[in-house]
């Protein structure tokens, strides 16, 4: 049990209200309720399990794709959240990286990302048409290049290292 948990329980046993505990410990009422209410921990675990099952890992990726970061950017836009069903339809039943062709497990969140095919920095938008499912390392290597620029760079790297590259 953490010190915060011990203090919350001690103050509650002394008859302090949630507001008083909040002021004394400088923590949220939600934190206090979590440690004081009967069954609150189980309710929280159950709610989190329902949300993660219903929405899944892909939902979080979609949120990140649609919400453009850079709070101070004058060109910042917030796009409407894409519908998960539309994204799933686009990527198909056996999702693959649009850059490498490797299969992607949608439950393995750290391994993939949703890429802006035309980067935001190049005028691309957070739309379904401009979204590509990519392995994280491929997306990071692509950075703010277009797909064509990235592929041209890959060809140069391979040729420089002695590989013969032919388009199939």
PyMOL commands that place a pseudoatom at each C-alpha (Angstrom):
pseudoatom trace, name=CA, resn=UNK, resi=1, chain=A, elem=C, hetatm=0, pos=[0.000, 0.000, 0.000]
pseudoatom trace, name=CA, resn=UNK, resi=2, chain=A, elem=C, hetatm=0, pos=[1.379, 3.414, -0.950]
pseudoatom trace, name=CA, resn=UNK, resi=3, chain=A, elem=C, hetatm=0, pos=[1.744, 6.312, 1.462]
pseudoatom trace, name=CA, resn=UNK, resi=4, chain=A, elem=C, hetatm=0, pos=[-1.035, 8.169, -0.355]
pseudoatom trace, name=CA, resn=UNK, resi=5, chain=A, elem=C, hetatm=0, pos=[-3.385, 5.209, 0.044]
pseudoatom trace, name=CA, resn=UNK, resi=6, chain=A, elem=C, hetatm=0, pos=[-2.544, 4.947, 3.746]
pseudoatom trace, name=CA, resn=UNK, resi=7, chain=A, elem=C, hetatm=0, pos=[-3.151, 8.663, 4.274]
pseudoatom trace, name=CA, resn=UNK, resi=8, chain=A, elem=C, hetatm=0, pos=[-6.488, 8.601, 2.433]
pseudoatom trace, name=CA, resn=UNK, resi=9, chain=A, elem=C, hetatm=0, pos=[-7.712, 5.684, 4.522]
pseudoatom trace, name=CA, resn=UNK, resi=10, chain=A, elem=C, hetatm=0, pos=[-6.428, 7.247, 7.780]
pseudoatom trace, name=CA, resn=UNK, resi=11, chain=A, elem=C, hetatm=0, pos=[-8.107, 10.596, 7.087]
pseudoatom trace, name=CA, resn=UNK, resi=12, chain=A, elem=C, hetatm=0, pos=[-11.357, 8.907, 6.078]
pseudoatom trace, name=CA, resn=UNK, resi=13, chain=A, elem=C, hetatm=0, pos=[-11.359, 6.899, 9.327]
pseudoatom trace, name=CA, resn=UNK, resi=14, chain=A, elem=C, hetatm=0, pos=[-10.930, 10.212, 11.165]
pseudoatom trace, name=CA, resn=UNK, resi=15, chain=A, elem=C, hetatm=0, pos=[-14.223, 11.293, 9.595]
pseudoatom trace, name=CA, resn=UNK, resi=16, chain=A, elem=C, hetatm=0, pos=[-12.848, 13.689, 6.989]
pseudoatom trace, name=CA, resn=UNK, resi=17, chain=A, elem=C, hetatm=0, pos=[-14.965, 14.314, 3.895]
pseudoatom trace, name=CA, resn=UNK, resi=18, chain=A, elem=C, hetatm=0, pos=[-13.675, 13.697, 0.375]
pseudoatom trace, name=CA, resn=UNK, resi=19, chain=A, elem=C, hetatm=0, pos=[-13.327, 17.464, -0.104]
pseudoatom trace, name=CA, resn=UNK, resi=20, chain=A, elem=C, hetatm=0, pos=[-11.324, 17.830, 3.099]
pseudoatom trace, name=CA, resn=UNK, resi=21, chain=A, elem=C, hetatm=0, pos=[-9.050, 14.930, 2.121]
pseudoatom trace, name=CA, resn=UNK, resi=22, chain=A, elem=C, hetatm=0, pos=[-8.673, 16.441, -1.348]
pseudoatom trace, name=CA, resn=UNK, resi=23, chain=A, elem=C, hetatm=0, pos=[-7.520, 19.744, 0.178]
pseudoatom trace, name=CA, resn=UNK, resi=24, chain=A, elem=C, hetatm=0, pos=[-5.158, 18.109, 2.665]
pseudoatom trace, name=CA, resn=UNK, resi=25, chain=A, elem=C, hetatm=0, pos=[-3.496, 15.668, 0.242]
pseudoatom trace, name=CA, resn=UNK, resi=26, chain=A, elem=C, hetatm=0, pos=[-3.893, 17.664, -2.986]
pseudoatom trace, name=CA, resn=UNK, resi=27, chain=A, elem=C, hetatm=0, pos=[-5.322, 14.720, -4.914]
pseudoatom trace, name=CA, resn=UNK, resi=28, chain=A, elem=C, hetatm=0, pos=[-8.516, 14.164, -6.898]
pseudoatom trace, name=CA, resn=UNK, resi=29, chain=A, elem=C, hetatm=0, pos=[-11.797, 12.979, -5.442]
pseudoatom trace, name=CA, resn=UNK, resi=30, chain=A, elem=C, hetatm=0, pos=[-11.663, 10.119, -7.917]
pseudoatom trace, name=CA, resn=UNK, resi=31, chain=A, elem=C, hetatm=0, pos=[-8.448, 8.904, -6.310]
pseudoatom trace, name=CA, resn=UNK, resi=32, chain=A, elem=C, hetatm=0, pos=[-10.031, 9.164, -2.876]
pseudoatom trace, name=CA, resn=UNK, resi=33, chain=A, elem=C, hetatm=0, pos=[-13.156, 7.301, -3.991]
pseudoatom trace, name=CA, resn=UNK, resi=34, chain=A, elem=C, hetatm=0, pos=[-11.024, 4.615, -5.617]
pseudoatom trace, name=CA, resn=UNK, resi=35, chain=A, elem=C, hetatm=0, pos=[-9.397, 3.828, -2.275]
pseudoatom trace, name=CA, resn=UNK, resi=36, chain=A, elem=C, hetatm=0, pos=[-12.413, 4.379, -0.004]
pseudoatom trace, name=CA, resn=UNK, resi=37, chain=A, elem=C, hetatm=0, pos=[-15.553, 3.164, -1.749]
pseudoatom trace, name=CA, resn=UNK, resi=38, chain=A, elem=C, hetatm=0, pos=[-16.634, -0.428, -1.470]
pseudoatom trace, name=CA, resn=UNK, resi=39, chain=A, elem=C, hetatm=0, pos=[-16.080, -2.247, -4.742]
pseudoatom trace, name=CA, resn=UNK, resi=40, chain=A, elem=C, hetatm=0, pos=[-14.700, 0.831, -6.519]
pseudoatom trace, name=CA, resn=UNK, resi=41, chain=A, elem=C, hetatm=0, pos=[-11.478, -0.909, -7.543]
pseudoatom trace, name=CA, resn=UNK, resi=42, chain=A, elem=C, hetatm=0, pos=[-13.452, -3.758, -9.104]
pseudoatom trace, name=CA, resn=UNK, resi=43, chain=A, elem=C, hetatm=0, pos=[-15.815, -1.322, -10.864]
pseudoatom trace, name=CA, resn=UNK, resi=44, chain=A, elem=C, hetatm=0, pos=[-12.816, 0.510, -12.342]
pseudoatom trace, name=CA, resn=UNK, resi=45, chain=A, elem=C, hetatm=0, pos=[-11.163, -2.713, -13.521]
pseudoatom trace, name=CA, resn=UNK, resi=46, chain=A, elem=C, hetatm=0, pos=[-14.431, -3.934, -15.037]
pseudoatom trace, name=CA, resn=UNK, resi=47, chain=A, elem=C, hetatm=0, pos=[-15.056, -0.607, -16.827]
pseudoatom trace, name=CA, resn=UNK, resi=48, chain=A, elem=C, hetatm=0, pos=[-11.511, -0.538, -18.218]
pseudoatom trace, name=CA, resn=UNK, resi=49, chain=A, elem=C, hetatm=0, pos=[-11.855, -4.117, -19.469]
pseudoatom trace, name=CA, resn=UNK, resi=50, chain=A, elem=C, hetatm=0, pos=[-15.164, -3.306, -21.200]
pseudoatom trace, name=CA, resn=UNK, resi=51, chain=A, elem=C, hetatm=0, pos=[-13.690, -0.246, -22.895]
pseudoatom trace, name=CA, resn=UNK, resi=52, chain=A, elem=C, hetatm=0, pos=[-10.545, -1.989, -24.070]
pseudoatom trace, name=CA, resn=UNK, resi=53, chain=A, elem=C, hetatm=0, pos=[-12.535, -4.915, -25.476]
pseudoatom trace, name=CA, resn=UNK, resi=54, chain=A, elem=C, hetatm=0, pos=[-15.132, -2.744, -27.149]
pseudoatom trace, name=CA, resn=UNK, resi=55, chain=A, elem=C, hetatm=0, pos=[-12.762, -0.229, -28.656]
pseudoatom trace, name=CA, resn=UNK, resi=56, chain=A, elem=C, hetatm=0, pos=[-9.579, -2.205, -28.884]
pseudoatom trace, name=CA, resn=UNK, resi=57, chain=A, elem=C, hetatm=0, pos=[-6.059, -1.111, -29.653]
pseudoatom trace, name=CA, resn=UNK, resi=58, chain=A, elem=C, hetatm=0, pos=[-6.923, 0.244, -33.092]
pseudoatom trace, name=CA, resn=UNK, resi=59, chain=A, elem=C, hetatm=0, pos=[-9.332, 2.800, -31.601]
pseudoatom trace, name=CA, resn=UNK, resi=60, chain=A, elem=C, hetatm=0, pos=[-6.488, 4.493, -29.722]
pseudoatom trace, name=CA, resn=UNK, resi=61, chain=A, elem=C, hetatm=0, pos=[-4.394, 4.629, -32.889]
pseudoatom trace, name=CA, resn=UNK, resi=62, chain=A, elem=C, hetatm=0, pos=[-7.293, 6.228, -34.777]
pseudoatom trace, name=CA, resn=UNK, resi=63, chain=A, elem=C, hetatm=0, pos=[-7.638, 8.897, -32.090]
pseudoatom trace, name=CA, resn=UNK, resi=64, chain=A, elem=C, hetatm=0, pos=[-3.939, 9.726, -32.340]
pseudoatom trace, name=CA, resn=UNK, resi=65, chain=A, elem=C, hetatm=0, pos=[-4.103, 9.877, -36.139]
pseudoatom trace, name=CA, resn=UNK, resi=66, chain=A, elem=C, hetatm=0, pos=[-7.064, 12.280, -36.192]
pseudoatom trace, name=CA, resn=UNK, resi=67, chain=A, elem=C, hetatm=0, pos=[-5.792, 14.600, -33.476]
pseudoatom trace, name=CA, resn=UNK, resi=68, chain=A, elem=C, hetatm=0, pos=[-2.912, 16.681, -34.796]
pseudoatom trace, name=CA, resn=UNK, resi=69, chain=A, elem=C, hetatm=0, pos=[-0.322, 17.499, -32.200]
pseudoatom trace, name=CA, resn=UNK, resi=70, chain=A, elem=C, hetatm=0, pos=[1.563, 20.754, -31.891]
pseudoatom trace, name=CA, resn=UNK, resi=71, chain=A, elem=C, hetatm=0, pos=[-0.704, 22.963, -29.788]
pseudoatom trace, name=CA, resn=UNK, resi=72, chain=A, elem=C, hetatm=0, pos=[1.055, 26.153, -30.838]
pseudoatom trace, name=CA, resn=UNK, resi=73, chain=A, elem=C, hetatm=0, pos=[1.138, 25.456, -34.560]
pseudoatom trace, name=CA, resn=UNK, resi=74, chain=A, elem=C, hetatm=0, pos=[-0.809, 28.062, -36.559]
pseudoatom trace, name=CA, resn=UNK, resi=75, chain=A, elem=C, hetatm=0, pos=[-1.809, 25.338, -39.046]
pseudoatom trace, name=CA, resn=UNK, resi=76, chain=A, elem=C, hetatm=0, pos=[-3.136, 22.980, -36.393]
pseudoatom trace, name=CA, resn=UNK, resi=77, chain=A, elem=C, hetatm=0, pos=[-6.411, 21.249, -37.243]
pseudoatom trace, name=CA, resn=UNK, resi=78, chain=A, elem=C, hetatm=0, pos=[-8.568, 18.743, -35.464]
pseudoatom trace, name=CA, resn=UNK, resi=79, chain=A, elem=C, hetatm=0, pos=[-10.150, 16.311, -37.885]
pseudoatom trace, name=CA, resn=UNK, resi=80, chain=A, elem=C, hetatm=0, pos=[-13.320, 14.401, -37.103]
pseudoatom trace, name=CA, resn=UNK, resi=81, chain=A, elem=C, hetatm=0, pos=[-12.583, 11.014, -35.588]
pseudoatom trace, name=CA, resn=UNK, resi=82, chain=A, elem=C, hetatm=0, pos=[-12.587, 8.348, -38.283]
pseudoatom trace, name=CA, resn=UNK, resi=83, chain=A, elem=C, hetatm=0, pos=[-15.076, 5.531, -37.855]
pseudoatom trace, name=CA, resn=UNK, resi=84, chain=A, elem=C, hetatm=0, pos=[-13.362, 2.357, -36.715]
pseudoatom trace, name=CA, resn=UNK, resi=85, chain=A, elem=C, hetatm=0, pos=[-15.483, 0.283, -39.110]
pseudoatom trace, name=CA, resn=UNK, resi=86, chain=A, elem=C, hetatm=0, pos=[-14.221, 2.368, -42.065]
pseudoatom trace, name=CA, resn=UNK, resi=87, chain=A, elem=C, hetatm=0, pos=[-10.595, 1.964, -40.951]
pseudoatom trace, name=CA, resn=UNK, resi=88, chain=A, elem=C, hetatm=0, pos=[-11.044, -1.787, -40.491]
pseudoatom trace, name=CA, resn=UNK, resi=89, chain=A, elem=C, hetatm=0, pos=[-12.605, -2.023, -43.960]
pseudoatom trace, name=CA, resn=UNK, resi=90, chain=A, elem=C, hetatm=0, pos=[-9.656, -0.148, -45.490]
pseudoatom trace, name=CA, resn=UNK, resi=91, chain=A, elem=C, hetatm=0, pos=[-6.958, -2.254, -43.818]
pseudoatom trace, name=CA, resn=UNK, resi=92, chain=A, elem=C, hetatm=0, pos=[-8.791, -5.551, -44.367]
pseudoatom trace, name=CA, resn=UNK, resi=93, chain=A, elem=C, hetatm=0, pos=[-8.980, -8.795, -42.416]
pseudoatom trace, name=CA, resn=UNK, resi=94, chain=A, elem=C, hetatm=0, pos=[-5.260, -9.546, -42.758]
pseudoatom trace, name=CA, resn=UNK, resi=95, chain=A, elem=C, hetatm=0, pos=[-3.632, -6.146, -42.197]
pseudoatom trace, name=CA, resn=UNK, resi=96, chain=A, elem=C, hetatm=0, pos=[-0.169, -5.525, -43.626]
pseudoatom trace, name=CA, resn=UNK, resi=97, chain=A, elem=C, hetatm=0, pos=[2.257, -2.627, -43.567]
pseudoatom trace, name=CA, resn=UNK, resi=98, chain=A, elem=C, hetatm=0, pos=[1.628, -0.515, -46.656]
pseudoatom trace, name=CA, resn=UNK, resi=99, chain=A, elem=C, hetatm=0, pos=[5.363, 0.216, -46.897]
pseudoatom trace, name=CA, resn=UNK, resi=100, chain=A, elem=C, hetatm=0, pos=[6.932, -3.225, -46.267]
pseudoatom trace, name=CA, resn=UNK, resi=101, chain=A, elem=C, hetatm=0, pos=[4.107, -5.694, -46.872]
pseudoatom trace, name=CA, resn=UNK, resi=102, chain=A, elem=C, hetatm=0, pos=[4.738, -7.407, -43.513]
pseudoatom trace, name=CA, resn=UNK, resi=103, chain=A, elem=C, hetatm=0, pos=[1.704, -8.686, -41.554]
pseudoatom trace, name=CA, resn=UNK, resi=104, chain=A, elem=C, hetatm=0, pos=[0.573, -6.589, -38.572]
pseudoatom trace, name=CA, resn=UNK, resi=105, chain=A, elem=C, hetatm=0, pos=[-1.145, -7.801, -35.402]
pseudoatom trace, name=CA, resn=UNK, resi=106, chain=A, elem=C, hetatm=0, pos=[-3.529, -4.985, -34.444]
pseudoatom trace, name=CA, resn=UNK, resi=107, chain=A, elem=C, hetatm=0, pos=[-3.400, -5.982, -30.765]
pseudoatom trace, name=CA, resn=UNK, resi=108, chain=A, elem=C, hetatm=0, pos=[0.377, -5.361, -30.678]
pseudoatom trace, name=CA, resn=UNK, resi=109, chain=A, elem=C, hetatm=0, pos=[0.062, -1.560, -30.378]
pseudoatom trace, name=CA, resn=UNK, resi=110, chain=A, elem=C, hetatm=0, pos=[3.771, -0.708, -29.987]
pseudoatom trace, name=CA, resn=UNK, resi=111, chain=A, elem=C, hetatm=0, pos=[4.583, -2.458, -33.268]
pseudoatom trace, name=CA, resn=UNK, resi=112, chain=A, elem=C, hetatm=0, pos=[2.509, -0.334, -35.674]
pseudoatom trace, name=CA, resn=UNK, resi=113, chain=A, elem=C, hetatm=0, pos=[1.160, 3.129, -36.330]
pseudoatom trace, name=CA, resn=UNK, resi=114, chain=A, elem=C, hetatm=0, pos=[-1.236, 4.913, -38.634]
pseudoatom trace, name=CA, resn=UNK, resi=115, chain=A, elem=C, hetatm=0, pos=[0.786, 6.971, -41.085]
pseudoatom trace, name=CA, resn=UNK, resi=116, chain=A, elem=C, hetatm=0, pos=[-0.140, 10.083, -42.999]
pseudoatom trace, name=CA, resn=UNK, resi=117, chain=A, elem=C, hetatm=0, pos=[0.753, 8.938, -46.532]
pseudoatom trace, name=CA, resn=UNK, resi=118, chain=A, elem=C, hetatm=0, pos=[1.158, 12.578, -47.518]
pseudoatom trace, name=CA, resn=UNK, resi=119, chain=A, elem=C, hetatm=0, pos=[2.690, 14.022, -44.338]
pseudoatom trace, name=CA, resn=UNK, resi=120, chain=A, elem=C, hetatm=0, pos=[0.872, 16.794, -42.491]
pseudoatom trace, name=CA, resn=UNK, resi=121, chain=A, elem=C, hetatm=0, pos=[3.983, 18.934, -42.949]
pseudoatom trace, name=CA, resn=UNK, resi=122, chain=A, elem=C, hetatm=0, pos=[3.494, 18.564, -46.723]
pseudoatom trace, name=CA, resn=UNK, resi=123, chain=A, elem=C, hetatm=0, pos=[-0.197, 19.499, -46.749]
pseudoatom trace, name=CA, resn=UNK, resi=124, chain=A, elem=C, hetatm=0, pos=[-1.631, 16.041, -46.069]
pseudoatom trace, name=CA, resn=UNK, resi=125, chain=A, elem=C, hetatm=0, pos=[-4.740, 15.654, -43.972]
pseudoatom trace, name=CA, resn=UNK, resi=126, chain=A, elem=C, hetatm=0, pos=[-5.973, 13.208, -41.350]
pseudoatom trace, name=CA, resn=UNK, resi=127, chain=A, elem=C, hetatm=0, pos=[-8.458, 11.494, -43.632]
pseudoatom trace, name=CA, resn=UNK, resi=128, chain=A, elem=C, hetatm=0, pos=[-9.174, 7.860, -44.409]
pseudoatom trace, name=CA, resn=UNK, resi=129, chain=A, elem=C, hetatm=0, pos=[-7.760, 8.322, -47.917]
pseudoatom trace, name=CA, resn=UNK, resi=130, chain=A, elem=C, hetatm=0, pos=[-4.463, 9.647, -46.508]
pseudoatom trace, name=CA, resn=UNK, resi=131, chain=A, elem=C, hetatm=0, pos=[-4.090, 6.946, -43.848]
pseudoatom trace, name=CA, resn=UNK, resi=132, chain=A, elem=C, hetatm=0, pos=[-1.725, 4.025, -44.174]
pseudoatom trace, name=CA, resn=UNK, resi=133, chain=A, elem=C, hetatm=0, pos=[-1.127, 1.213, -41.692]
pseudoatom trace, name=CA, resn=UNK, resi=134, chain=A, elem=C, hetatm=0, pos=[2.625, 0.874, -41.168]
pseudoatom trace, name=CA, resn=UNK, resi=135, chain=A, elem=C, hetatm=0, pos=[5.143, -0.865, -38.981]
pseudoatom trace, name=CA, resn=UNK, resi=136, chain=A, elem=C, hetatm=0, pos=[6.430, 1.671, -36.491]
pseudoatom trace, name=CA, resn=UNK, resi=137, chain=A, elem=C, hetatm=0, pos=[10.043, 1.461, -37.671]
pseudoatom trace, name=CA, resn=UNK, resi=138, chain=A, elem=C, hetatm=0, pos=[9.017, 1.854, -41.326]
pseudoatom trace, name=CA, resn=UNK, resi=139, chain=A, elem=C, hetatm=0, pos=[6.890, 4.872, -40.467]
pseudoatom trace, name=CA, resn=UNK, resi=140, chain=A, elem=C, hetatm=0, pos=[9.731, 6.420, -38.461]
pseudoatom trace, name=CA, resn=UNK, resi=141, chain=A, elem=C, hetatm=0, pos=[12.175, 5.838, -41.312]
pseudoatom trace, name=CA, resn=UNK, resi=142, chain=A, elem=C, hetatm=0, pos=[9.738, 7.440, -43.772]
pseudoatom trace, name=CA, resn=UNK, resi=143, chain=A, elem=C, hetatm=0, pos=[9.422, 10.467, -41.473]
pseudoatom trace, name=CA, resn=UNK, resi=144, chain=A, elem=C, hetatm=0, pos=[8.011, 13.425, -43.414]
pseudoatom trace, name=CA, resn=UNK, resi=145, chain=A, elem=C, hetatm=0, pos=[8.781, 12.029, -46.858]
pseudoatom trace, name=CA, resn=UNK, resi=146, chain=A, elem=C, hetatm=0, pos=[6.093, 11.054, -49.334]
pseudoatom trace, name=CA, resn=UNK, resi=147, chain=A, elem=C, hetatm=0, pos=[5.877, 7.352, -50.119]
pseudoatom trace, name=CA, resn=UNK, resi=148, chain=A, elem=C, hetatm=0, pos=[7.581, 7.930, -53.490]
pseudoatom trace, name=CA, resn=UNK, resi=149, chain=A, elem=C, hetatm=0, pos=[10.437, 9.923, -51.902]
pseudoatom trace, name=CA, resn=UNK, resi=150, chain=A, elem=C, hetatm=0, pos=[10.884, 7.239, -49.242]
pseudoatom trace, name=CA, resn=UNK, resi=151, chain=A, elem=C, hetatm=0, pos=[11.036, 4.445, -51.824]
pseudoatom trace, name=CA, resn=UNK, resi=152, chain=A, elem=C, hetatm=0, pos=[13.552, 6.424, -53.907]
pseudoatom trace, name=CA, resn=UNK, resi=153, chain=A, elem=C, hetatm=0, pos=[15.692, 6.877, -50.793]
pseudoatom trace, name=CA, resn=UNK, resi=154, chain=A, elem=C, hetatm=0, pos=[15.505, 3.134, -50.060]
pseudoatom trace, name=CA, resn=UNK, resi=155, chain=A, elem=C, hetatm=0, pos=[16.698, 2.386, -53.609]
pseudoatom trace, name=CA, resn=UNK, resi=156, chain=A, elem=C, hetatm=0, pos=[19.665, 4.765, -53.171]
pseudoatom trace, name=CA, resn=UNK, resi=157, chain=A, elem=C, hetatm=0, pos=[20.613, 3.149, -49.861]
pseudoatom trace, name=CA, resn=UNK, resi=158, chain=A, elem=C, hetatm=0, pos=[20.465, -0.351, -51.358]
pseudoatom trace, name=CA, resn=UNK, resi=159, chain=A, elem=C, hetatm=0, pos=[22.425, 0.614, -54.466]
pseudoatom trace, name=CA, resn=UNK, resi=160, chain=A, elem=C, hetatm=0, pos=[25.068, 2.385, -52.387]
pseudoatom trace, name=CA, resn=UNK, resi=161, chain=A, elem=C, hetatm=0, pos=[25.506, -0.835, -50.425]
pseudoatom trace, name=CA, resn=UNK, resi=162, chain=A, elem=C, hetatm=0, pos=[25.994, -2.990, -53.516]
pseudoatom trace, name=CA, resn=UNK, resi=163, chain=A, elem=C, hetatm=0, pos=[22.472, -4.258, -54.137]
pseudoatom trace, name=CA, resn=UNK, resi=164, chain=A, elem=C, hetatm=0, pos=[20.957, -4.352, -57.596]
pseudoatom trace, name=CA, resn=UNK, resi=165, chain=A, elem=C, hetatm=0, pos=[17.410, -3.029, -57.460]
pseudoatom trace, name=CA, resn=UNK, resi=166, chain=A, elem=C, hetatm=0, pos=[14.840, -3.908, -60.086]
pseudoatom trace, name=CA, resn=UNK, resi=167, chain=A, elem=C, hetatm=0, pos=[11.151, -3.033, -59.970]
pseudoatom trace, name=CA, resn=UNK, resi=168, chain=A, elem=C, hetatm=0, pos=[9.024, -6.155, -60.185]
for i in range(1, 168): cmd.bond("trace and resi %d" % i, "trace and resi %d" % (i + 1))
show_as sticks, trace
zoom trace
